[in-house]
Amino acid sequence: MPIKNILVSYNATEAASSALKLGLLMAQKYDAHLTGVLSYGPQEIISSYAGYLPAGVAEQLAEADRARRDEIEKTFLATTADLPQERRHFKDVFSSADEGLMEISRCFDLVVMGTPDSRSDIPHMEPHPDIVARHSGRPILVVPKGYEVERLNEKAVVAWDGGRAAARAVADAMHMLETKDEVTLLTVGDPSDTTILRDITTHLNRHGVKTVPRIKPRDGHRVASVILDTCAETGAGLLIMGAYEHSKFAEDLFGGVTNTVLEGSHIPVLMSH
């Protein structure tokens, strides 16, 4: 399916600004609409302590929050000024940072997000890619904080394990893959088992995707490290992978592949659940 409707989670933080700049490049490449969304909930200090605040303080805090939201929209529109006006849009969604984004995302082709800041001074405006990926039903493109490029890097790595989430990620990313100059199809396992990539290679080739199959052993390394090392070796500008095959509890407790990749990646990661 062609990419024609891109959603960017935008709150004007450094991480969100990186996501917006990448989303803008993609909108220009694919001749797509670009919608910025500021999804937010009530400020915790107001929702939890309103009864203890001096008279007028809650109103002052709410007014300051409205002013910040207005400024965020202005910054989005200024950043996307090169797009035709009819292809750039902005939505202000009051719910909670995660719930609001998940609900609106279901009518878009792709969600572009920055990495969340655990020390943010606006936690009520900070959605979390792991939650959105698990529950939105949409592919999530997570952009590292500080990531900036003048043009899209047209090399990609697909992390393939033959599982449901990986298959979903390939399907979700197919239009992007079809436009790449080179796609490394990576699996981590026994290099002598050359059949593991046979069917997915055939599938991608039938879509006109230029693939380079690679089977790399773990050699005592973590799977996430092998994936990230391969991205660096190939000069890829995009990693595509299935996400969160295990429960969130297991991922948080044991440090699953998805979380480790997101924490260590210097390039955007498209993940599907």
N, C-alpha and C positions, 0 to 999 in steps of 0.2 A: 504494500500500500504506500503510495507517495506521501511524503511528509508535507502537509499543507497547513497544519494547525499546531503551533508550538506554544507551550505554557512555560513561563519562567517564574519561579518563586522569587519575589524581589522585596527586600526590606532595606536596601541601600547600604548594607554592611559590605565590608571588603569581599567576603566570600560570595555574597549575592551579586555584587558588581562583576566578579569574574564570570559567574553563571550567565548574567545578562549579556556580556560581551560575546560569549560563545554562542548564546542563543541568537543574537543578532547576526553573526556570521552565518549561522545555519539558515536563518530566515532569508538572508540574501541569496545563499546558494540554491535553496530549494523553492524560491519564490513563494514563501509561506507567510501566513499571518503569524504575528508574534504578540502574545498577550502576557502582560505582567500581572501577577496577582500578589496582593499583600493580604495574607491570611493571618488573623490574629484573634486573641481572646481578651478577656478583661485583665487589667493589670492586677497582679497578685496583691499588691499593697492595698488596693481599693476593695477587691473582692473578699480579702481575708481580714482586713483591719479597719474597714470603713467606720465601724462604730467607735473606734478609739482615736480617730483622727480629729484634730481641731477643726472647728467650723470653717468651711470653705476650702479646706485642703484637698479633699477628694475632687471637688469641682476644678480646682487649679491643675491637679494632676491629669484629669480627663481632658481638659483644654489643651495642655501641653502635648498630650498624646495625639489629639486631633491635628494639631499643628505639625507634628512630626509626620503623620500619615500624609498630609497635604504635600509636605516637602518631598517625601518619598515618591509620590506620583509625579511631581514636577521633574525630579531627577530622572525617572524612567523615561518620560516623554522627551527630555533633552538628549538623553543618551541614544534614543532610537530615532532621532530626528531625520536620519538618512533614509529611513523606510517611508514608503508612501503612507500618508495619513490613514487611508482606508485599510491598511494592513497592520497597524499597531493599535493596541487596545490596553486598557488598564482596568483591573477590578479590585475593589476594596471589599473584603469578605470578613465579616465578624462571626466567629464561631469559636474555634480554638485553632492554634497555628496548624496543627496536623489535620484535624477533622475538616476544616474549611478547605484546605488544599486538596485533600483526598476526594471530597465530594465534587469539586469543580473540575478536577483533573480528568474525570472519566469521559469527558466530551472533548478530549484533545489527543493528538497523536503521540505526544511525548512531553514529559515534564523535565525541565532543566532546573537543577538546584545547586546551591553551594553547600559546602560542609558546615554543619552547625557549630556555633561557638558556645562551649559550655560555660564561659564566663561573660556571656553577652549581657549588656545592660537593658536589652529588650527581649527577655525570654518569652514573653507572651506573643512575640512576632517571629519566633524561631521554629520553623517546622523541622522535622527530623527525617532524613532520607530513608532510614531503615523502616520506620513506621509507615511512611507513605508507600514505599516499595512493597511491603507486605500486604497492605490493605486497599490500595487504590485500584489495582488491576491494570495499571499503566506502566510502561517502561520509564525508568528514572535515570536521567543522565546527571551524575554527580560530578561537579567541577571543583578541583582543588582550589583552596584559597590562594590568591595571588597568581593563578594561571592566566596568562595573557599571550595571545598570538595575533599576528597581523592577518594571517589567512589560515584556513583549515589544513591540518596535516592529514594527507590522504593515505596514510598507512594505518592499519588496524590489526589488533590481535583478538581472536575469538578463543576464549577458554572453554574447551569442550570436554564434558565428562559423560556424555550420552544420556544425561538425566532430563527430567521434565523441565526444570527451570532453564537449563542451557538451551533446550529446544525452543522454549518460549522466547528466550533472549534473541536467538538467531532469527526467528520469525519477526519479532518486533523491530529488529535492526536491519531487515533485509534491504529496504530501500537505500539506507546508508551504505551497506556493504556493496550494493550494485554500483555505487559511484566511486568506490575507493580504487586507488591505483594498485594496492597490494594488501592482501589479507592473510595474516599468519594464523593457521588453524592449529591450535595448541592443545595437546592433551598431556597430562602428567601420568606416566605409568611405565610399562615394559616396552622399550623401543623395538623389541622383536615381534610384538603384536601389531603388525602393520594393518590389520583389518579394522581396528577401532575407529580409524578416521575415514575409511573407505566410503561409507554411505553418505556421511555429511559432506565430504569433499564432492561427491557426485551431485548432491543436491545443490550446493553452492555453485558449482560449475554450470549447471543447467540454468542458473539465474545469471550467468555471465560474470560471476565473481572470480577474480584472479586469486587463487589460493596457493599458499605455500604450507603444506602439511608438516607439522613437527611433533614428534613424540619425545618427551624429555623425561629422564628418570628423576626420581626424587633425590637419590644419593644422600639421604639423611637430612635433606632440607625440607622445610614446610612447603606445602603446595602453594601457598600464597607467595612465598619468596620466589619460587620457580616462575610463577606467572609474571610477577613484577620484573624479574630479571630478563625475561623474554621480551617484555615491552621495551625495556631499555636497549637490549641488544638489537632489536629490529627497528628502533627509531619510531615506534608507533605513536600516533597521536590520539588513539582511542582504544579502550579495552571494553570488550563485550562479554558478559558472563551472566549465568544464572545466579540468583541470590537467595540466601536464607533457606536452603533445603532442610536445615535443622531448625528446631524451635528457637525463639528469641532467648529463652533461658539458657539453652546450651551454647548459643553463640556468645552470649555475654559471659557465661561462666568459663568456657573453655577457649574463647578467642577463635571463632570460626574463620573460615577462609574469607568470607565476604567482609567481615569487619576488619580483618588484617589487611586485605587489599585496599579498602577505602582509606584506612589510616596511613598506608604507606605509598599510595599511588601519587605520582606527579603529573598524571594525565587524566583526562575525563574518563569515567567509568560508566558505561551503560549497563544497567542491571534490570532484570525482570524476575518476577517471583511466580 
